[in-house]
Amino acid sequence: MAEGVGHPVRRPHRGRDAVRHRASREISEQRAEHEPERRGGGAEVPLPGGDGVGPAVGRVRARTRNWVTRETIGGALLIGAAIIALVWANSPWRDAYFSLSEVTVGPEYIGSWYAHLNLSLADWAADGLLAIFFFVVGVELKHEFVAGSLRNPREAGVPMLAAVGGMALPAAVFAVVVLTMGDTTAIDGWAIPTATDIAFALAVLAVFGRGLPTAIRTFLLTLAVVDDLLAIIIIAIFYTEEIHWLYLGLSVLAVVVFGYFARRKTPHLWILIPLGVVAWVFMHSAGVHATIAGVLLGFMIPAVAIHGEHHPRTHRVEHEWRPISAGFALPVFAFFAAGISVVDAGGFGELVVQPVAIAIVAGLIFGKLIGVLGVTALLTRFTTLRLAPGIGVRDLLPVGFLAGIGFTVSLLIAELSFPGDSEHTDGAKVAVLIASLLAAVLAAFSLRSDAKRQRSDDMNLDGRPDDIHEFIGDDKDVKR
């Protein structure tokens, strides 16, 4: 069990059927064997023993990796980077921040097909570093579809459809608000409140959800990965102005070759990394947002054990790349994306009353909550679909708030919706930050309230005892 979620807490069996209990436990153990690194971003790396420089360096790397991939730390790094950017962008030295953001790096030969790679540091963070994050998301999605929580559509039906409701309603709320307030020029930002930040949401759940069944975390993870998949599709369809099909074809070819070498008995990084870079460059040249290349490359990693290996390669790849994503790529992106000069934009009060800002806050807070809760309530009442054992509809109040933490992906969509010097850019970004913070606070309070309330033996109302053995947190966090 990973840091931030805690070790499984075993309670004495309270059901009446010992055989059912034993079978359930065996199933849980089999799932744990096939998914040893799913919860909390990956299992802890054991510290290598021995003396000398090599083992000492190995221990430092292992400790750093274990620290960075803790969900609470990942969320803290995101928030910290955003706060630093906001403070700097509104300080007397804010010109230095924006000058740093605009520093260009890359080839400058005019007329060359690769001249588009002469990007500012802010663009490199959004197009390049964020591709690493989406690569990890792609690996995670591949595992969930093949061997994880999405492998059984019937079992995953409720959170998957709740994710759809949690995206459709915020978009509708956004459109209604901006049209009602008469700002039709802001309608392009309809997709901003549809996103959920997996890292941030899971970090809040890990800290404030102690004592609740881990099935709630699985529900949130399933909802979030489907949310990310739909957000990726939205970016590919609605935020691509012109497609250069030749370069897109070359990018897909590079992805396919990457997949071939990723399945070889001995996949070599000196082959895979250059192929990944080539796929990214051609995707960027095609006019499609380059983060899509990261997702496609992630889907190429085998999600079942091959060549006599004990675990799927998705585990190992996620294990290697998640520290880079959580500890570097996401914080750097947040640093460049969240730097909004409220002073230069006319003041905080002027930004938050913009129709686009009100629409985003309403979409992320109310749209997400009502969409997730509403779809779940309808499904469990009028269809044969049920929540997983241990989860009740009441548990989805904090989940709905957690889904309203847009942050990383919402900031990305805000930049794509209002590029350049759009009058809506600053207001949209401020609204994303405010809504994400407000959603996190509401989720924290509702999680602690939910954890203190008495739970029944049949929370999902399927007529059978839930037989729950795993809880978020340590022994001291769980009521006896």
DRENTILUM-577248 format. One record per residue (C-alpha): residue number from 1; x, y, z. Coordinates in Angstrom, 2 decimals. Layout:
<sites>
   k       u       v       w
 NUM       X       Y       Z
...
</sites>
This chain:
<sites>
   k       u       v       w
   1    0.00    0.00    0.00
   2    1.40    3.34   -1.01
   3    2.17    6.32    1.13
   4   -0.71    8.76    1.52
   5   -3.35    6.03    1.50
   6   -1.97    3.86    4.26
   7   -1.87    0.15    4.84
   8   -5.04   -1.95    4.67
   9   -6.73   -2.07    8.04
  10   -8.25   -5.44    8.85
  11  -11.39   -5.66   10.90
  12  -12.89   -8.84   12.39
  13  -15.40  -10.34    9.98
  14  -18.92   -9.37   10.96
  15  -20.79  -11.26    8.21
  16  -22.62  -14.48    8.75
  17  -21.12  -16.44    5.93
  18  -17.50  -17.41    6.62
  19  -17.14  -19.06    3.22
  20  -18.17  -15.86    1.46
  21  -15.69  -13.94    3.57
  22  -12.86  -16.31    2.67
  23  -13.70  -16.18   -1.05
  24  -13.88  -12.38   -0.97
  25  -10.50  -12.23    0.73
  26   -8.96  -14.55   -1.87
  27  -10.31  -12.35   -4.67
  28   -8.88   -9.26   -2.97
  29   -5.50  -10.96   -2.62
  30   -5.53  -11.95   -6.30
  31   -6.30   -8.36   -7.30
  32   -3.58   -7.10   -5.03
  33   -1.12   -9.48   -6.67
  34   -1.96   -8.15  -10.12
  35   -2.18   -4.52   -9.03
  36    0.60   -4.03   -6.49
  37    1.24   -0.41   -7.39
  38   -2.13    1.06   -8.25
  39   -3.03    2.82   -5.06
  40   -1.22    5.94   -4.06
  41    0.84    6.29   -7.21
  42    3.06    3.24   -6.79
  43    4.52    0.97   -4.16
  44    7.40    2.18   -2.03
  45   10.87    1.46   -3.36
  46   12.88   -0.61   -0.84
  47   16.11    1.04    0.24
  48   19.18   -0.80   -1.12
  49   21.62   -2.08    1.47
  50   25.39   -2.14    1.48
  51   28.21    0.32    1.89
  52   29.88    2.59   -0.61
  53   28.89    5.37   -2.98
  54   26.61    3.26   -5.21
  55   24.27    1.97   -2.49
  56   24.26    5.40   -0.81
  57   23.18    7.08   -4.05
  58   20.58    4.36   -4.54
  59   19.12    5.02   -1.09
  60   18.91    8.75   -1.81
  61   17.13    8.09   -5.09
  62   14.72    5.63   -3.45
  63   13.88    8.03   -0.63
  64   13.38   10.88   -3.10
  65   11.15    8.76   -5.30
  66    9.05    7.57   -2.34
  67    8.69   11.13   -1.09
  68    7.78   12.72   -4.43
  69    5.18   10.10   -5.37
  70    3.21   10.41   -2.14
  71   -0.16   11.86   -3.11
  72   -0.01   14.46   -0.36
  73    3.43   15.63   -1.52
  74    2.37   15.76   -5.17
  75   -0.58   17.97   -4.28
  76    1.60   20.16   -2.05
  77    4.15   20.69   -4.85
  78    1.36   21.73   -7.23
  79   -0.11   24.17   -4.76
  80    3.31   25.49   -3.74
  81    4.33   26.17   -7.35
  82    1.04   27.97   -8.03
  83    1.39   30.11   -4.89
  84    4.97   31.09   -5.76
  85    3.86   32.09   -9.25
  86    0.92   34.14   -7.97
  87    3.03   35.95   -5.39
  88    5.83   36.68   -7.85
  89    3.43   37.78  -10.61
  90    1.87   40.34   -8.25
  91    5.05   41.55   -6.58
  92    7.17   44.61   -7.50
  93    9.42   42.14   -9.37
  94    6.62   40.76  -11.56
  95    8.32   41.93  -14.76
  96   11.08   39.40  -14.08
  97    8.50   36.60  -13.83
  98    6.89   37.43  -17.15
  99   10.28   37.95  -18.79
 100   11.26   34.48  -17.63
 101    8.01   33.02  -19.00
 102    8.68   34.60  -22.39
 103   12.27   33.40  -22.78
 104   12.35   31.39  -26.01
 105   14.27   28.17  -26.48
 106   14.54   26.17  -29.69
 107   15.48   26.41  -33.37
 108   14.84   29.80  -34.98
 109   15.53   29.10  -38.66
 110   12.63   30.84  -40.42
 111   10.96   28.77  -43.10
 112   12.09   25.46  -41.67
 113    9.43   22.89  -40.77
 114   10.80   22.75  -37.23
 115   10.75   26.54  -36.64
 116    7.55   26.09  -34.63
 117    9.70   24.52  -31.91
 118   11.14   27.93  -31.01
 119    8.86   28.18  -27.98
 120    8.76   30.24  -24.82
 121    9.43   28.50  -21.50
 122    5.72   28.77  -20.68
 123    4.84   27.04  -23.96
 124    7.46   24.35  -23.38
 125    5.87   23.70  -19.99
 126    2.35   23.44  -21.48
 127    3.28   21.50  -24.64
 128    6.39   19.60  -23.56
 129    6.43   18.93  -19.84
 130    2.69   18.37  -19.68
 131    3.13   15.65  -22.31
 132    5.05   13.71  -19.63
 133    2.06   14.02  -17.31
 134   -0.28   12.82  -20.06
 135    2.10    9.96  -20.83
 136    1.71    8.78  -17.22
 137   -2.05    9.28  -17.55
 138   -1.99    7.18  -20.72
 139   -0.11    4.40  -18.95
 140   -2.62    4.53  -16.10
 141   -5.58    4.49  -18.48
 142   -4.12    1.52  -20.36
 143   -3.76   -0.43  -17.13
 144   -7.26    0.46  -15.94
 145   -8.83   -0.64  -19.23
 146   -6.91   -3.92  -19.42
 147   -6.48   -5.04  -15.82
 148   -7.79   -2.32  -13.52
 149  -11.02   -0.70  -12.42
 150  -12.28   -0.15  -16.00
 151  -11.78   -3.71  -17.22
 152  -15.33   -4.70  -16.26
 153  -17.79   -2.15  -17.73
 154  -20.61   -3.41  -15.53
 155  -18.55   -3.00  -12.37
 156  -17.20    0.37  -13.47
 157  -20.47    1.55  -15.02
 158  -21.53    3.90  -12.24
 159  -18.28    5.91  -11.89
 160  -17.79    5.96  -15.67
 161  -21.26    7.39  -16.33
 162  -20.92    9.68  -13.31
 163  -17.79   11.08  -14.99
 164  -19.83   11.85  -18.11
 165  -22.45   13.64  -16.02
 166  -19.69   15.42  -14.13
 167  -18.41   16.84  -17.43
 168  -21.64   17.54  -19.30
 169  -23.39   19.51  -16.56
 170  -20.47   21.88  -15.80
 171  -20.23   22.70  -19.51
 172  -23.97   23.40  -19.58
 173  -23.75   25.53  -16.42
 174  -20.88   27.51  -17.95
 175  -22.81   28.14  -21.17
 176  -25.98   29.19  -19.34
 177  -24.10   31.62  -17.08
 178  -22.08   33.39  -19.78
 179  -25.06   33.63  -22.15
 180  -27.36   34.86  -19.38
 181  -24.79   37.52  -18.44
 182  -24.51   38.53  -22.10
 183  -20.82   37.69  -22.67
 184  -21.02   35.54  -25.80
 185  -17.30   36.04  -26.50
 186  -16.47   33.79  -23.52
 187  -18.39   30.76  -24.80
 188  -15.16   29.20  -26.14
 189  -14.23   28.37  -22.55
 190  -17.11   25.90  -22.08
 191  -14.70   22.99  -21.54
 192  -12.67   24.65  -18.74
 193  -14.88   23.43  -15.84
 194  -15.16   19.88  -17.20
 195  -11.72   18.73  -16.00
 196  -10.60   17.05  -12.76
 197   -7.04   17.15  -11.43
 198   -6.24   13.55  -10.41
 199   -3.13   14.36   -8.38
 200   -4.70   17.18   -6.39
 201   -8.00   15.35   -5.76
 202   -6.32   12.14   -4.57
 203   -4.02   14.15   -2.29
 204   -7.01   15.76   -0.55
 205   -8.70   12.35   -0.21
 206   -5.54   10.81    1.24
 207   -5.26   13.51    3.92
 208   -8.91   14.00    4.91
 209  -10.50   10.67    3.95
 210   -8.78    8.59    6.63
 211  -11.04    5.86    8.00
 212  -13.26    5.65    4.90
 213  -13.32    2.50    2.71
 214  -10.70    2.45   -0.05
 215  -13.55    1.69   -2.46
 216  -14.27    5.44   -2.38
 217  -10.75    6.07   -3.67
 218  -11.28    3.51   -6.45
 219  -14.52    5.27   -7.42
 220  -12.75    8.64   -7.53
 221   -9.82    7.21   -9.51
 222  -12.16    5.60  -12.05
 223  -14.15    8.81  -12.39
 224  -10.97   10.88  -12.74
 225   -9.31    8.70  -15.38
 226  -12.49    8.66  -17.50
 227  -12.68   12.42  -16.98
 228   -9.09   12.75  -18.21
 229   -9.78   10.54  -21.22
 230  -12.76   12.67  -22.21
 231  -10.74   15.85  -21.63
 232   -8.06   14.49  -23.96
 233  -10.71   13.84  -26.62
 234  -12.10   17.36  -26.16
 235   -8.62   18.87  -26.59
 236   -8.01   16.79  -29.73
 237  -11.36   17.65  -31.35
 238  -12.19   21.20  -30.27
 239   -8.79   22.81  -29.74
 240   -7.07   21.85  -32.97
 241   -7.39   24.58  -35.60
 242   -5.68   22.95  -38.59
 243   -4.34   19.44  -39.03
 244   -1.34   18.66  -41.23
 245   -2.09   15.06  -42.08
 246    1.40   14.14  -43.24
 247    2.97   15.06  -39.92
 248    0.08   13.43  -38.04
 249    0.69   10.22  -39.98
 250    4.41   10.35  -39.21
 251    3.61   10.87  -35.54
 252    1.29    7.86  -35.50
 253    3.98    5.82  -37.27
 254    6.50    6.80  -34.60
 255    3.98    5.79  -31.91
 256    3.50    2.39  -33.56
 257    7.26    1.81  -33.76
 258    7.50    2.88  -30.13
 259    4.86    0.28  -29.28
 260    6.82   -2.43  -31.12
 261   10.01   -1.73  -29.17
 262    8.04   -1.32  -25.93
 263    6.92   -4.95  -26.31
 264   10.36   -6.35  -27.01
 265   11.88   -8.69  -24.45
 266   14.44   -6.01  -23.53
 267   13.06   -2.52  -24.19
 268   15.91   -0.03  -24.36
 269   15.45    3.56  -23.23
 270   17.99    4.76  -25.80
 271   15.48    3.66  -28.45
 272   12.17    4.42  -26.72
 273   12.95    7.98  -25.56
 274   14.09    9.22  -29.03
 275   11.03    7.60  -30.60
 276    8.81    9.33  -28.05
 277   10.46   12.67  -28.81
 278   10.00   12.13  -32.57
 279    6.31   11.29  -32.04
 280    5.90   14.44  -29.96
 281    7.67   16.67  -32.53
 282    5.57   15.40  -35.44
 283    2.36   15.71  -33.39
 284    3.29   19.33  -32.62
 285    4.05   19.88  -36.32
 286    0.65   18.43  -37.24
 287   -1.13   21.21  -35.34
 288   -2.64   18.79  -32.80
 289   -1.89   19.60  -29.17
 290    1.31   17.69  -28.51
 291    0.12   16.24  -25.19
 292   -1.99   13.82  -27.28
 293    1.29   12.16  -28.29
 294    1.99   11.49  -24.62
 295   -1.34    9.71  -24.20
 296   -0.84    7.57  -27.33
 297    2.66    6.59  -26.23
 298    1.30    5.63  -22.80
 299   -1.27    3.36  -24.43
 300    1.54    1.48  -26.18
 301    2.95    0.11  -22.90
 302    1.88   -3.53  -22.32
 303   -0.60   -3.84  -19.46
 304   -0.22   -7.61  -19.05
 305    2.87   -9.57  -18.04
 306    4.88  -10.70  -21.08
 307    8.16  -12.55  -21.68
 308    7.87  -14.32  -18.33
 309    7.75  -11.10  -16.31
 310    5.95  -11.11  -12.96
 311    4.13   -7.80  -13.39
 312    2.84   -5.74  -16.34
 313    5.24   -3.18  -17.75
 314    2.69   -0.46  -17.06
 315    3.68   -0.85  -13.39
 316    7.37   -0.40  -14.06
 317    6.95    2.49  -16.51
 318    4.59    4.34  -14.19
 319    7.00    3.62  -11.33
 320    9.86    5.26  -13.27
 321    8.02    8.23  -14.77
 322    5.56    9.26  -12.05
 323    8.31   10.95   -9.95
 324    9.30   13.05  -12.97
 325    5.66   13.93  -13.63
 326    4.66   14.66  -10.03
 327    7.94   16.15   -8.85
 328    8.93   18.23  -11.87
 329    6.59   18.39  -14.89
 330    3.37   19.30  -13.07
 331    4.86   21.82  -10.61
 332    6.76   23.61  -13.42
 333    3.61   23.75  -15.56
 334    1.63   25.10  -12.58
 335    4.37   27.68  -11.98
 336    4.09   29.11  -15.49
 337    0.31   28.66  -15.88
 338   -0.83   30.12  -12.56
 339    1.17   33.35  -12.71
 340   -1.62   35.88  -13.12
 341   -0.96   39.55  -12.47
 342   -4.09   40.69  -10.68
 343   -2.53   44.13  -10.26
 344   -2.01   44.66  -13.98
 345   -5.39   43.16  -14.87
 346   -7.31   45.74  -12.88
 347   -7.48   44.05   -9.51
 348   -8.87   40.87   -8.01
 349  -12.35   42.28   -7.63
 350  -12.60   43.11  -11.32
 351  -11.46   39.64  -12.40
 352  -13.77   37.57  -10.19
 353  -16.93   39.38  -11.37
 354  -16.24   38.64  -15.03
 355  -18.92   36.35  -16.51
 356  -16.26   33.81  -17.49
 357  -14.99   33.65  -13.89
 358  -18.46   33.25  -12.39
 359  -19.29   30.57  -14.97
 360  -16.14   28.56  -14.23
 361  -16.64   28.66  -10.45
 362  -20.30   27.68  -10.82
 363  -19.40   24.87  -13.22
 364  -16.62   23.37  -11.10
 365  -18.43   23.66   -7.75
 366  -22.12   23.13   -8.54
 367  -21.98   21.55  -11.99
 368  -19.53   18.85  -10.97
 369  -21.33   18.07   -7.71
 370  -24.82   17.88   -9.21
 371  -23.58   15.99  -12.28
 372  -21.80   13.29  -10.27
 373  -24.47   12.93   -7.57
 374  -27.39   13.22   -9.97
 375  -26.21   10.58  -12.43
 376  -25.24    8.20   -9.61
 377  -28.60    8.59   -7.87
 378  -30.50    7.98  -11.12
 379  -28.41    4.93  -12.05
 380  -28.68    3.24   -8.67
 381  -32.41    3.95   -8.41
 382  -33.66    3.12  -11.89
 383  -31.12    0.59  -13.26
 384  -29.47   -2.62  -12.08
 385  -26.13   -0.85  -11.66
 386  -24.94   -0.47   -8.08
 387  -22.10    1.20   -6.25
 388  -19.19   -0.95   -5.13
 389  -19.47   -2.61   -1.68
 390  -18.75   -0.13    1.09
 391  -19.91    2.99   -0.80
 392  -23.19    4.77   -0.23
 393  -24.66    7.69   -2.16
 394  -23.80    9.91    0.82
 395  -20.08    9.20    0.21
 396  -20.36   10.85   -3.19
 397  -20.94   14.31   -1.70
 398  -17.19   14.69   -1.00
 399  -16.39   12.89   -4.26
 400  -18.45   15.48   -6.13
 401  -16.48   18.26   -4.47
 402  -13.18   16.49   -5.21
 403  -14.16   16.25   -8.87
 404  -14.46   20.04   -8.85
 405  -10.72   20.43   -8.34
 406   -9.86   21.29  -11.94
 407   -6.46   22.93  -11.53
 408   -3.87   21.43  -13.94
 409   -6.07   20.32  -16.85
 410   -8.48   23.24  -16.39
 411   -5.57   25.70  -16.57
 412   -4.39   23.98  -19.76
 413   -7.85   24.21  -21.36
 414   -8.08   27.85  -20.26
 415   -4.87   28.60  -22.18
 416   -6.18   26.74  -25.22
 417   -9.60   28.44  -25.02
 418   -8.25   31.99  -24.68
 419   -4.78   32.11  -26.26
 420   -2.55   35.16  -26.38
 421   -3.78   38.38  -24.84
 422   -7.46   37.46  -24.62
 423   -9.49   39.59  -22.22
 424  -10.78   36.38  -20.61
 425   -7.44   34.65  -19.91
 426   -6.67   36.13  -16.49
 427  -10.24   35.89  -15.27
 428  -10.46   32.26  -16.34
 429   -7.22   31.31  -14.58
 430   -8.15   33.14  -11.38
 431  -11.52   31.37  -11.42
 432   -9.87   27.95  -11.83
 433   -7.62   28.60   -8.84
 434  -10.46   29.93   -6.67
 435  -12.84   27.09   -7.61
 436  -10.18   24.41   -7.08
 437   -9.28   25.78   -3.66
 438  -12.94   26.13   -2.65
 439  -13.72   22.61   -3.88
 440  -10.76   21.23   -1.91
 441  -11.93   22.94    1.30
 442  -15.53   21.74    0.88
 443  -14.28   18.22    0.12
 444  -12.08   18.24    3.23
 445  -14.96   19.20    5.54
 446  -17.38   16.73    3.95
 447  -14.82   13.89    4.10
 448  -14.20   14.38    7.82
 449  -17.94   14.60    8.46
 450  -18.55   11.43    6.45
 451  -15.79    9.56    8.30
 452  -17.36   10.40   11.69
 453  -20.83    9.12   10.79
 454  -21.94    5.58   11.56
 455  -21.79    3.22    8.59
 456  -24.15    0.30    7.90
 457  -23.16   -3.18    6.74
 458  -24.87   -2.58    3.38
 459  -23.92    0.92    2.28
 460  -24.55    0.24   -1.42
 461  -28.03   -1.21   -0.73
 462  -27.54   -4.35   -2.79
 463  -29.03   -6.63   -0.12
 464  -25.70   -8.24    0.82
 465  -23.20   -7.40    3.58
 466  -20.41   -5.22    2.23
 467  -17.63   -7.24    3.92
 468  -15.10   -4.37    3.83
 469  -11.53   -4.93    5.01
 470   -9.52   -2.06    3.55
 471   -9.68    1.54    4.70
 472   -7.85    4.76    3.94
 473   -5.25    5.53    6.59
 474   -3.55    3.67    9.44
 475   -5.04    1.64   12.27
 476   -5.45    4.72   14.46
 477   -7.55    6.39   11.78
 478  -10.20    3.66   11.69
 479  -12.97    3.39   14.25
 480  -13.20    0.03   15.94
</sites>
